[in-house]
Amino acid sequence: MKKIERLIDGRKEISDPLTLLEMPDNLRATAMAILELKEAMAEDVTRITGRGWAIESHYLNTLVRMGFLKKRIGRKVVYYR
């Protein structure tokens, strides 16, 4: 069922271990944080990775452009899943 949902919303499978291993270390840490949190803001990811908000925001947007994540824009914040 989850694979069908992924096909419908157009995301690539990020939880596949081979996919994670193919990613650069910086993106892998961000991707693993999102896997743990399910949906989060860049600020939430910074608490797990220990990096700054700006760099996490950049990495999250990179993962969106690569097709691994989706953005959901809230009132004043952006959620990634």
PyMOL Python script that loads the backbone (N, CA, C, O; Angstrom):
from pymol import cmd

cmd.read_pdbstr("""\
ATOM      1  N   MET A   1       0.817  -1.196   0.000  1.00  0.00           N
ATOM      2  CA  MET A   1       0.000   0.000   0.000  1.00  0.00           C
ATOM      3  C   MET A   1       0.861   1.259   0.000  1.00  0.00           C
ATOM      4  O   MET A   1       0.551   2.227  -0.695  1.00  0.00           O
ATOM      5  N   LYS A   2       1.960   1.247   0.792  1.00  0.00           N
ATOM      6  CA  LYS A   2       2.814   2.434   0.852  1.00  0.00           C
ATOM      7  C   LYS A   2       3.449   2.722  -0.502  1.00  0.00           C
ATOM      8  O   LYS A   2       3.593   3.884  -0.882  1.00  0.00           O
ATOM      9  N   LYS A   3       3.834   1.668  -1.241  1.00  0.00           N
ATOM     10  CA  LYS A   3       4.427   1.878  -2.558  1.00  0.00           C
ATOM     11  C   LYS A   3       3.421   2.529  -3.499  1.00  0.00           C
ATOM     12  O   LYS A   3       3.783   3.390  -4.301  1.00  0.00           O
ATOM     13  N   ILE A   4       2.164   2.122  -3.401  1.00  0.00           N
ATOM     14  CA  ILE A   4       1.129   2.733  -4.235  1.00  0.00           C
ATOM     15  C   ILE A   4       0.966   4.202  -3.873  1.00  0.00           C
ATOM     16  O   ILE A   4       0.844   5.050  -4.757  1.00  0.00           O
ATOM     17  N   GLU A   5       0.963   4.510  -2.572  1.00  0.00           N
ATOM     18  CA  GLU A   5       0.858   5.904  -2.145  1.00  0.00           C
ATOM     19  C   GLU A   5       2.036   6.720  -2.665  1.00  0.00           C
ATOM     20  O   GLU A   5       1.854   7.860  -3.091  1.00  0.00           O
ATOM     21  N   ARG A   6       3.242   6.155  -2.636  1.00  0.00           N
ATOM     22  CA  ARG A   6       4.429   6.858  -3.135  1.00  0.00           C
ATOM     23  C   ARG A   6       4.292   7.122  -4.627  1.00  0.00           C
ATOM     24  O   ARG A   6       4.655   8.199  -5.102  1.00  0.00           O
ATOM     25  N   LEU A   7       3.770   6.143  -5.377  1.00  0.00           N
ATOM     26  CA  LEU A   7       3.586   6.336  -6.811  1.00  0.00           C
ATOM     27  C   LEU A   7       2.575   7.430  -7.097  1.00  0.00           C
ATOM     28  O   LEU A   7       2.738   8.207  -8.037  1.00  0.00           O
ATOM     29  N   ILE A   8       1.535   7.488  -6.287  1.00  0.00           N
ATOM     30  CA  ILE A   8       0.494   8.494  -6.493  1.00  0.00           C
ATOM     31  C   ILE A   8       1.033   9.899  -6.241  1.00  0.00           C
ATOM     32  O   ILE A   8       0.785  10.804  -7.038  1.00  0.00           O
ATOM     33  N   ASP A   9       1.759  10.093  -5.153  1.00  0.00           N
ATOM     34  CA  ASP A   9       2.232  11.449  -4.867  1.00  0.00           C
ATOM     35  C   ASP A   9       3.579  11.764  -5.525  1.00  0.00           C
ATOM     36  O   ASP A   9       4.082  12.876  -5.367  1.00  0.00           O
ATOM     37  N   GLY A  10       4.172  10.828  -6.250  1.00  0.00           N
ATOM     38  CA  GLY A  10       5.340  11.105  -7.075  1.00  0.00           C
ATOM     39  C   GLY A  10       6.683  11.094  -6.381  1.00  0.00           C
ATOM     40  O   GLY A  10       7.681  11.482  -6.988  1.00  0.00           O
ATOM     41  N   ARG A  11       6.749  10.664  -5.128  1.00  0.00           N
ATOM     42  CA  ARG A  11       8.029  10.645  -4.423  1.00  0.00           C
ATOM     43  C   ARG A  11       8.797   9.370  -4.714  1.00  0.00           C
ATOM     44  O   ARG A  11       8.211   8.312  -4.940  1.00  0.00           O
ATOM     45  N   LYS A  12      10.113   9.486  -4.705  1.00  0.00           N
ATOM     46  CA  LYS A  12      10.973   8.317  -4.799  1.00  0.00           C
ATOM     47  C   LYS A  12      11.075   7.686  -3.418  1.00  0.00           C
ATOM     48  O   LYS A  12      10.838   8.346  -2.407  1.00  0.00           O
ATOM     49  N   GLU A  13      11.428   6.412  -3.379  1.00  0.00           N
ATOM     50  CA  GLU A  13      11.536   5.684  -2.113  1.00  0.00           C
ATOM     51  C   GLU A  13      12.823   6.077  -1.399  1.00  0.00           C
ATOM     52  O   GLU A  13      13.917   5.779  -1.877  1.00  0.00           O
ATOM     53  N   ILE A  14      12.696   6.740  -0.266  1.00  0.00           N
ATOM     54  CA  ILE A  14      13.867   7.202   0.481  1.00  0.00           C
ATOM     55  C   ILE A  14      14.304   6.188   1.535  1.00  0.00           C
ATOM     56  O   ILE A  14      15.445   6.228   1.996  1.00  0.00           O
ATOM     57  N   SER A  15      13.412   5.285   1.919  1.00  0.00           N
ATOM     58  CA  SER A  15      13.742   4.356   2.995  1.00  0.00           C
ATOM     59  C   SER A  15      14.539   3.139   2.517  1.00  0.00           C
ATOM     60  O   SER A  15      14.948   2.309   3.329  1.00  0.00           O
ATOM     61  N   ASP A  16      14.756   3.033   1.224  1.00  0.00           N
ATOM     62  CA  ASP A  16      15.551   1.936   0.681  1.00  0.00           C
ATOM     63  C   ASP A  16      17.018   2.128   1.078  1.00  0.00           C
ATOM     64  O   ASP A  16      17.592   3.179   0.794  1.00  0.00           O
ATOM     65  N   PRO A  17      17.632   1.139   1.726  1.00  0.00           N
ATOM     66  CA  PRO A  17      19.019   1.292   2.189  1.00  0.00           C
ATOM     67  C   PRO A  17      20.010   1.619   1.068  1.00  0.00           C
ATOM     68  O   PRO A  17      20.950   2.386   1.279  1.00  0.00           O
ATOM     69  N   LEU A  18      19.808   1.046  -0.115  1.00  0.00           N
ATOM     70  CA  LEU A  18      20.722   1.331  -1.227  1.00  0.00           C
ATOM     71  C   LEU A  18      20.604   2.785  -1.684  1.00  0.00           C
ATOM     72  O   LEU A  18      21.599   3.422  -2.033  1.00  0.00           O
ATOM     73  N   THR A  19      19.393   3.289  -1.675  1.00  0.00           N
ATOM     74  CA  THR A  19      19.193   4.696  -2.036  1.00  0.00           C
ATOM     75  C   THR A  19      19.922   5.599  -1.049  1.00  0.00           C
ATOM     76  O   THR A  19      20.585   6.557  -1.449  1.00  0.00           O
ATOM     77  N   LEU A  20      19.800   5.297   0.229  1.00  0.00           N
ATOM     78  CA  LEU A  20      20.482   6.092   1.249  1.00  0.00           C
ATOM     79  C   LEU A  20      21.996   6.014   1.093  1.00  0.00           C
ATOM     80  O   LEU A  20      22.688   7.019   1.257  1.00  0.00           O
ATOM     81  N   LEU A  21      22.513   4.836   0.778  1.00  0.00           N
ATOM     82  CA  LEU A  21      23.966   4.683   0.619  1.00  0.00           C
ATOM     83  C   LEU A  21      24.505   5.432  -0.593  1.00  0.00           C
ATOM     84  O   LEU A  21      25.666   5.842  -0.605  1.00  0.00           O
ATOM     85  N   GLU A  22      23.671   5.612  -1.604  1.00  0.00           N
ATOM     86  CA  GLU A  22      24.096   6.336  -2.799  1.00  0.00           C
ATOM     87  C   GLU A  22      24.135   7.852  -2.591  1.00  0.00           C
ATOM     88  O   GLU A  22      24.759   8.573  -3.370  1.00  0.00           O
ATOM     89  N   MET A  23      23.474   8.328  -1.548  1.00  0.00           N
ATOM     90  CA  MET A  23      23.426   9.770  -1.280  1.00  0.00           C
ATOM     91  C   MET A  23      24.737  10.240  -0.661  1.00  0.00           C
ATOM     92  O   MET A  23      25.418   9.471   0.018  1.00  0.00           O
ATOM     93  N   PRO A  24      25.093  11.505  -0.893  1.00  0.00           N
ATOM     94  CA  PRO A  24      26.232  12.080  -0.167  1.00  0.00           C
ATOM     95  C   PRO A  24      25.931  12.097   1.336  1.00  0.00           C
ATOM     96  O   PRO A  24      24.768  12.120   1.738  1.00  0.00           O
ATOM     97  N   ASP A  25      26.964  12.085   2.149  1.00  0.00           N
ATOM     98  CA  ASP A  25      26.794  12.015   3.608  1.00  0.00           C
ATOM     99  C   ASP A  25      25.886  13.112   4.158  1.00  0.00           C
ATOM    100  O   ASP A  25      25.053  12.857   5.028  1.00  0.00           O
ATOM    101  N   ASN A  26      26.049  14.332   3.647  1.00  0.00           N
ATOM    102  CA  ASN A  26      25.252  15.447   4.165  1.00  0.00           C
ATOM    103  C   ASN A  26      23.758  15.237   3.917  1.00  0.00           C
ATOM    104  O   ASN A  26      22.944  15.483   4.807  1.00  0.00           O
ATOM    105  N   LEU A  27      23.391  14.781   2.713  1.00  0.00           N
ATOM    106  CA  LEU A  27      21.981  14.542   2.409  1.00  0.00           C
ATOM    107  C   LEU A  27      21.457  13.306   3.128  1.00  0.00           C
ATOM    108  O   LEU A  27      20.289  13.261   3.515  1.00  0.00           O
ATOM    109  N   ARG A  28      22.307  12.309   3.307  1.00  0.00           N
ATOM    110  CA  ARG A  28      21.896  11.084   3.994  1.00  0.00           C
ATOM    111  C   ARG A  28      21.477  11.394   5.434  1.00  0.00           C
ATOM    112  O   ARG A  28      20.460  10.882   5.903  1.00  0.00           O
ATOM    113  N   ALA A  29      22.238  12.217   6.130  1.00  0.00           N
ATOM    114  CA  ALA A  29      21.899  12.567   7.513  1.00  0.00           C
ATOM    115  C   ALA A  29      20.550  13.280   7.573  1.00  0.00           C
ATOM    116  O   ALA A  29      19.741  13.016   8.462  1.00  0.00           O
ATOM    117  N   THR A  30      20.318  14.174   6.634  1.00  0.00           N
ATOM    118  CA  THR A  30      19.040  14.888   6.588  1.00  0.00           C
ATOM    119  C   THR A  30      17.902  13.930   6.258  1.00  0.00           C
ATOM    120  O   THR A  30      16.839  13.998   6.875  1.00  0.00           O
ATOM    121  N   ALA A  31      18.113  13.049   5.303  1.00  0.00           N
ATOM    122  CA  ALA A  31      17.083  12.082   4.914  1.00  0.00           C
ATOM    123  C   ALA A  31      16.747  11.145   6.068  1.00  0.00           C
ATOM    124  O   ALA A  31      15.577  10.835   6.296  1.00  0.00           O
ATOM    125  N   MET A  32      17.750  10.698   6.784  1.00  0.00           N
ATOM    126  CA  MET A  32      17.506   9.803   7.911  1.00  0.00           C
ATOM    127  C   MET A  32      16.746  10.517   9.030  1.00  0.00           C
ATOM    128  O   MET A  32      15.923   9.906   9.711  1.00  0.00           O
ATOM    129  N   ALA A  33      17.018  11.798   9.217  1.00  0.00           N
ATOM    130  CA  ALA A  33      16.276  12.577  10.217  1.00  0.00           C
ATOM    131  C   ALA A  33      14.803  12.665   9.834  1.00  0.00           C
ATOM    132  O   ALA A  33      13.931  12.518  10.690  1.00  0.00           O
ATOM    133  N   ILE A  34      14.521  12.903   8.560  1.00  0.00           N
ATOM    134  CA  ILE A  34      13.131  12.968   8.097  1.00  0.00           C
ATOM    135  C   ILE A  34      12.453  11.611   8.235  1.00  0.00           C
ATOM    136  O   ILE A  34      11.278  11.542   8.595  1.00  0.00           O
ATOM    137  N   LEU A  35      13.175  10.535   7.954  1.00  0.00           N
ATOM    138  CA  LEU A  35      12.597   9.196   8.143  1.00  0.00           C
ATOM    139  C   LEU A  35      12.190   8.982   9.595  1.00  0.00           C
ATOM    140  O   LEU A  35      11.154   8.378   9.875  1.00  0.00           O
ATOM    141  N   GLU A  36      13.001   9.473  10.502  1.00  0.00           N
ATOM    142  CA  GLU A  36      12.705   9.332  11.930  1.00  0.00           C
ATOM    143  C   GLU A  36      11.518  10.190  12.347  1.00  0.00           C
ATOM    144  O   GLU A  36      10.679   9.760  13.138  1.00  0.00           O
ATOM    145  N   LEU A  37      11.452  11.409  11.808  1.00  0.00           N
ATOM    146  CA  LEU A  37      10.418  12.358  12.232  1.00  0.00           C
ATOM    147  C   LEU A  37       9.107  12.238  11.449  1.00  0.00           C
ATOM    148  O   LEU A  37       8.077  12.734  11.906  1.00  0.00           O
ATOM    149  N   LYS A  38       9.126  11.601  10.299  1.00  0.00           N
ATOM    150  CA  LYS A  38       7.977  11.479   9.378  1.00  0.00           C
ATOM    151  C   LYS A  38       7.672  12.793   8.662  1.00  0.00           C
ATOM    152  O   LYS A  38       7.704  12.842   7.433  1.00  0.00           O
ATOM    153  N   GLU A  39       7.378  13.850   9.402  1.00  0.00           N
ATOM    154  CA  GLU A  39       7.148  15.173   8.831  1.00  0.00           C
ATOM    155  C   GLU A  39       7.747  16.181   9.794  1.00  0.00           C
ATOM    156  O   GLU A  39       7.551  16.083  11.005  1.00  0.00           O
ATOM    157  N   ALA A  40       8.478  17.151   9.257  1.00  0.00           N
ATOM    158  CA  ALA A  40       9.165  18.082  10.151  1.00  0.00           C
ATOM    159  C   ALA A  40       9.501  19.380   9.445  1.00  0.00           C
ATOM    160  O   ALA A  40       9.495  19.469   8.218  1.00  0.00           O
ATOM    161  N   MET A  41       9.793  20.382  10.256  1.00  0.00           N
ATOM    162  CA  MET A  41      10.317  21.639   9.758  1.00  0.00           C
ATOM    163  C   MET A  41      11.843  21.537   9.772  1.00  0.00           C
ATOM    164  O   MET A  41      12.404  20.646  10.410  1.00  0.00           O
ATOM    165  N   ALA A  42      12.503  22.442   9.073  1.00  0.00           N
ATOM    166  CA  ALA A  42      13.967  22.441   9.056  1.00  0.00           C
ATOM    167  C   ALA A  42      14.519  22.557  10.474  1.00  0.00           C
ATOM    168  O   ALA A  42      15.538  21.948  10.797  1.00  0.00           O
ATOM    169  N   GLU A  43      13.859  23.326  11.304  1.00  0.00           N
ATOM    170  CA  GLU A  43      14.297  23.502  12.698  1.00  0.00           C
ATOM    171  C   GLU A  43      14.297  22.172  13.462  1.00  0.00           C
ATOM    172  O   GLU A  43      15.187  21.918  14.273  1.00  0.00           O
ATOM    173  N   ASP A  44      13.295  21.329  13.198  1.00  0.00           N
ATOM    174  CA  ASP A  44      13.237  20.017  13.853  1.00  0.00           C
ATOM    175  C   ASP A  44      14.399  19.135  13.412  1.00  0.00           C
ATOM    176  O   ASP A  44      14.974  18.405  14.220  1.00  0.00           O
ATOM    177  N   VAL A  45      14.738  19.204  12.137  1.00  0.00           N
ATOM    178  CA  VAL A  45      15.835  18.402  11.596  1.00  0.00           C
ATOM    179  C   VAL A  45      17.160  18.856  12.197  1.00  0.00           C
ATOM    180  O   VAL A  45      18.046  18.034  12.432  1.00  0.00           O
ATOM    181  N   THR A  46      17.306  20.158  12.448  1.00  0.00           N
ATOM    182  CA  THR A  46      18.561  20.662  13.021  1.00  0.00           C
ATOM    183  C   THR A  46      18.821  20.083  14.403  1.00  0.00           C
ATOM    184  O   THR A  46      19.974  19.891  14.791  1.00  0.00           O
ATOM    185  N   ARG A  47      17.757  19.804  15.147  1.00  0.00           N
ATOM    186  CA  ARG A  47      17.928  19.224  16.483  1.00  0.00           C
ATOM    187  C   ARG A  47      18.535  17.823  16.415  1.00  0.00           C
ATOM    188  O   ARG A  47      19.264  17.413  17.318  1.00  0.00           O
ATOM    189  N   ILE A  48      18.236  17.104  15.356  1.00  0.00           N
ATOM    190  CA  ILE A  48      18.763  15.744  15.206  1.00  0.00           C
ATOM    191  C   ILE A  48      20.170  15.761  14.614  1.00  0.00           C
ATOM    192  O   ILE A  48      21.050  15.036  15.077  1.00  0.00           O
ATOM    193  N   THR A  49      20.383  16.593  13.583  1.00  0.00           N
ATOM    194  CA  THR A  49      21.671  16.576  12.879  1.00  0.00           C
ATOM    195  C   THR A  49      22.726  17.450  13.537  1.00  0.00           C
ATOM    196  O   THR A  49      23.921  17.227  13.343  1.00  0.00           O
ATOM    197  N   GLY A  50      22.302  18.442  14.315  1.00  0.00           N
ATOM    198  CA  GLY A  50      23.257  19.341  14.950  1.00  0.00           C
ATOM    199  C   GLY A  50      23.805  20.414  14.021  1.00  0.00           C
ATOM    200  O   GLY A  50      24.760  21.108  14.370  1.00  0.00           O
ATOM    201  N   ARG A  51      23.217  20.555  12.854  1.00  0.00           N
ATOM    202  CA  ARG A  51      23.666  21.579  11.901  1.00  0.00           C
ATOM    203  C   ARG A  51      22.742  22.786  11.963  1.00  0.00           C
ATOM    204  O   ARG A  51      21.693  22.743  12.605  1.00  0.00           O
ATOM    205  N   GLY A  52      23.136  23.853  11.299  1.00  0.00           N
ATOM    206  CA  GLY A  52      22.364  25.086  11.305  1.00  0.00           C
ATOM    207  C   GLY A  52      21.098  24.995  10.468  1.00  0.00           C
ATOM    208  O   GLY A  52      20.972  24.145   9.587  1.00  0.00           O
ATOM    209  N   TRP A  53      20.151  25.905  10.769  1.00  0.00           N
ATOM    210  CA  TRP A  53      18.877  25.921  10.073  1.00  0.00           C
ATOM    211  C   TRP A  53      19.050  26.157   8.573  1.00  0.00           C
ATOM    212  O   TRP A  53      18.413  25.479   7.767  1.00  0.00           O
ATOM    213  N   ALA A  54      19.892  27.097   8.191  1.00  0.00           N
ATOM    214  CA  ALA A  54      20.038  27.454   6.776  1.00  0.00           C
ATOM    215  C   ALA A  54      20.540  26.272   5.951  1.00  0.00           C
ATOM    216  O   ALA A  54      20.037  26.026   4.855  1.00  0.00           O
ATOM    217  N   ILE A  55      21.516  25.548   6.462  1.00  0.00           N
ATOM    218  CA  ILE A  55      22.061  24.422   5.700  1.00  0.00           C
ATOM    219  C   ILE A  55      21.055  23.285   5.630  1.00  0.00           C
ATOM    220  O   ILE A  55      20.943  22.621   4.600  1.00  0.00           O
ATOM    221  N   GLU A  56      20.317  23.052   6.720  1.00  0.00           N
ATOM    222  CA  GLU A  56      19.285  22.000   6.682  1.00  0.00           C
ATOM    223  C   GLU A  56      18.175  22.368   5.708  1.00  0.00           C
ATOM    224  O   GLU A  56      17.673  21.509   4.983  1.00  0.00           O
ATOM    225  N   SER A  57      17.797  23.621   5.688  1.00  0.00           N
ATOM    226  CA  SER A  57      16.786  24.070   4.737  1.00  0.00           C
ATOM    227  C   SER A  57      17.268  23.828   3.304  1.00  0.00           C
ATOM    228  O   SER A  57      16.494  23.383   2.456  1.00  0.00           O
ATOM    229  N   HIS A  58      18.522  24.114   3.039  1.00  0.00           N
ATOM    230  CA  HIS A  58      19.103  23.871   1.714  1.00  0.00           C
ATOM    231  C   HIS A  58      19.079  22.375   1.376  1.00  0.00           C
ATOM    232  O   HIS A  58      18.679  21.993   0.276  1.00  0.00           O
ATOM    233  N   TYR A  59      19.504  21.538   2.316  1.00  0.00           N
ATOM    234  CA  TYR A  59      19.521  20.087   2.072  1.00  0.00           C
ATOM    235  C   TYR A  59      18.110  19.540   1.875  1.00  0.00           C
ATOM    236  O   TYR A  59      17.895  18.684   1.016  1.00  0.00           O
ATOM    237  N   LEU A  60      17.150  20.022   2.658  1.00  0.00           N
ATOM    238  CA  LEU A  60      15.768  19.574   2.505  1.00  0.00           C
ATOM    239  C   LEU A  60      15.215  19.970   1.141  1.00  0.00           C
ATOM    240  O   LEU A  60      14.540  19.174   0.487  1.00  0.00           O
ATOM    241  N   ASN A  61      15.497  21.192   0.711  1.00  0.00           N
ATOM    242  CA  ASN A  61      15.045  21.627  -0.616  1.00  0.00           C
ATOM    243  C   ASN A  61      15.734  20.841  -1.723  1.00  0.00           C
ATOM    244  O   ASN A  61      15.135  20.591  -2.769  1.00  0.00           O
ATOM    245  N   THR A  62      16.982  20.449  -1.505  1.00  0.00           N
ATOM    246  CA  THR A  62      17.678  19.602  -2.475  1.00  0.00           C
ATOM    247  C   THR A  62      16.988  18.252  -2.586  1.00  0.00           C
ATOM    248  O   THR A  62      16.798  17.742  -3.691  1.00  0.00           O
ATOM    249  N   LEU A  63      16.611  17.670  -1.459  1.00  0.00           N
ATOM    250  CA  LEU A  63      15.897  16.390  -1.469  1.00  0.00           C
ATOM    251  C   LEU A  63      14.524  16.519  -2.130  1.00  0.00           C
ATOM    252  O   LEU A  63      14.048  15.571  -2.755  1.00  0.00           O
ATOM    253  N   VAL A  64      13.892  17.675  -1.996  1.00  0.00           N
ATOM    254  CA  VAL A  64      12.618  17.924  -2.682  1.00  0.00           C
ATOM    255  C   VAL A  64      12.862  17.946  -4.191  1.00  0.00           C
ATOM    256  O   VAL A  64      12.135  17.302  -4.947  1.00  0.00           O
ATOM    257  N   ARG A  65      13.884  18.685  -4.629  1.00  0.00           N
ATOM    258  CA  ARG A  65      14.191  18.769  -6.059  1.00  0.00           C
ATOM    259  C   ARG A  65      14.568  17.405  -6.642  1.00  0.00           C
ATOM    260  O   ARG A  65      14.285  17.130  -7.809  1.00  0.00           O
ATOM    261  N   MET A  66      15.200  16.556  -5.839  1.00  0.00           N
ATOM    262  CA  MET A  66      15.585  15.220  -6.289  1.00  0.00           C
ATOM    263  C   MET A  66      14.386  14.262  -6.313  1.00  0.00           C
ATOM    264  O   MET A  66      14.486  13.161  -6.855  1.00  0.00           O
ATOM    265  N   GLY A  67      13.265  14.671  -5.736  1.00  0.00           N
ATOM    266  CA  GLY A  67      12.054  13.865  -5.757  1.00  0.00           C
ATOM    267  C   GLY A  67      11.882  12.942  -4.559  1.00  0.00           C
ATOM    268  O   GLY A  67      11.003  12.081  -4.573  1.00  0.00           O
ATOM    269  N   PHE A  68      12.698  13.102  -3.525  1.00  0.00           N
ATOM    270  CA  PHE A  68      12.606  12.243  -2.349  1.00  0.00           C
ATOM    271  C   PHE A  68      11.639  12.762  -1.297  1.00  0.00           C
ATOM    272  O   PHE A  68      11.092  11.975  -0.524  1.00  0.00           O
ATOM    273  N   LEU A  69      11.416  14.067  -1.250  1.00  0.00           N
ATOM    274  CA  LEU A  69      10.532  14.665  -0.250  1.00  0.00           C
ATOM    275  C   LEU A  69       9.497  15.545  -0.923  1.00  0.00           C
ATOM    276  O   LEU A  69       9.643  15.941  -2.079  1.00  0.00           O
ATOM    277  N   LYS A  70       8.450  15.840  -0.173  1.00  0.00           N
ATOM    278  CA  LYS A  70       7.428  16.798  -0.583  1.00  0.00           C
ATOM    279  C   LYS A  70       7.394  17.923   0.442  1.00  0.00           C
ATOM    280  O   LYS A  70       7.700  17.721   1.617  1.00  0.00           O
ATOM    281  N   LYS A  71       7.018  19.108  -0.021  1.00  0.00           N
ATOM    282  CA  LYS A  71       6.860  20.265   0.856  1.00  0.00           C
ATOM    283  C   LYS A  71       5.382  20.493   1.124  1.00  0.00           C
ATOM    284  O   LYS A  71       4.539  20.313   0.246  1.00  0.00           O
ATOM    285  N   ARG A  72       5.087  20.890   2.348  1.00  0.00           N
ATOM    286  CA  ARG A  72       3.742  21.342   2.695  1.00  0.00           C
ATOM    287  C   ARG A  72       3.912  22.677   3.389  1.00  0.00           C
ATOM    288  O   ARG A  72       4.534  22.766   4.447  1.00  0.00           O
ATOM    289  N   ILE A  73       3.359  23.703   2.792  1.00  0.00           N
ATOM    290  CA  ILE A  73       3.530  25.044   3.340  1.00  0.00           C
ATOM    291  C   ILE A  73       2.396  25.342   4.305  1.00  0.00           C
ATOM    292  O   ILE A  73       1.221  25.324   3.937  1.00  0.00           O
ATOM    293  N   GLY A  74       2.775  25.620   5.556  1.00  0.00           N
ATOM    294  CA  GLY A  74       1.816  25.974   6.593  1.00  0.00           C
ATOM    295  C   GLY A  74       1.646  27.488   6.632  1.00  0.00           C
ATOM    296  O   GLY A  74       1.930  28.173   5.649  1.00  0.00           O
ATOM    297  N   ARG A  75       1.192  27.998   7.744  1.00  0.00           N
ATOM    298  CA  ARG A  75       0.992  29.445   7.852  1.00  0.00           C
ATOM    299  C   ARG A  75       2.286  30.216   7.646  1.00  0.00           C
ATOM    300  O   ARG A  75       2.384  31.025   6.723  1.00  0.00           O
ATOM    301  N   LYS A  76       3.282  29.975   8.497  1.00  0.00           N
ATOM    302  CA  LYS A  76       4.548  30.698   8.382  1.00  0.00           C
ATOM    303  C   LYS A  76       5.734  29.754   8.269  1.00  0.00           C
ATOM    304  O   LYS A  76       6.884  30.194   8.280  1.00  0.00           O
ATOM    305  N   VAL A  77       5.462  28.472   8.163  1.00  0.00           N
ATOM    306  CA  VAL A  77       6.533  27.477   8.132  1.00  0.00           C
ATOM    307  C   VAL A  77       6.337  26.494   6.996  1.00  0.00           C
ATOM    308  O   VAL A  77       5.241  26.367   6.448  1.00  0.00           O
ATOM    309  N   VAL A  78       7.407  25.801   6.649  1.00  0.00           N
ATOM    310  CA  VAL A  78       7.359  24.777   5.602  1.00  0.00           C
ATOM    311  C   VAL A  78       7.636  23.435   6.262  1.00  0.00           C
ATOM    312  O   VAL A  78       8.615  23.274   6.990  1.00  0.00           O
ATOM    313  N   TYR A  79       6.759  22.478   5.996  1.00  0.00           N
ATOM    314  CA  TYR A  79       6.940  21.127   6.512  1.00  0.00           C
ATOM    315  C   TYR A  79       7.430  20.234   5.382  1.00  0.00           C
ATOM    316  O   TYR A  79       6.978  20.354   4.243  1.00  0.00           O
ATOM    317  N   TYR A  80       8.345  19.350   5.700  1.00  0.00           N
ATOM    318  CA  TYR A  80       8.870  18.400   4.733  1.00  0.00           C
ATOM    319  C   TYR A  80       8.467  17.008   5.160  1.00  0.00           C
ATOM    320  O   TYR A  80       8.455  16.695   6.350  1.00  0.00           O
ATOM    321  N   ARG A  81       8.133  16.158   4.180  1.00  0.00           N
ATOM    322  CA  ARG A  81       7.791  14.770   4.473  1.00  0.00           C
ATOM    323  C   ARG A  81       8.211  13.885   3.333  1.00  0.00           C
ATOM    324  O   ARG A  81       8.010  12.672   3.387  1.00  0.00           O
TER     325      ARG A  81
END
""", "prot")
cmd.dss("prot")
cmd.show_as("cartoon", "prot")
cmd.util.cbc("prot")
cmd.orient("prot")
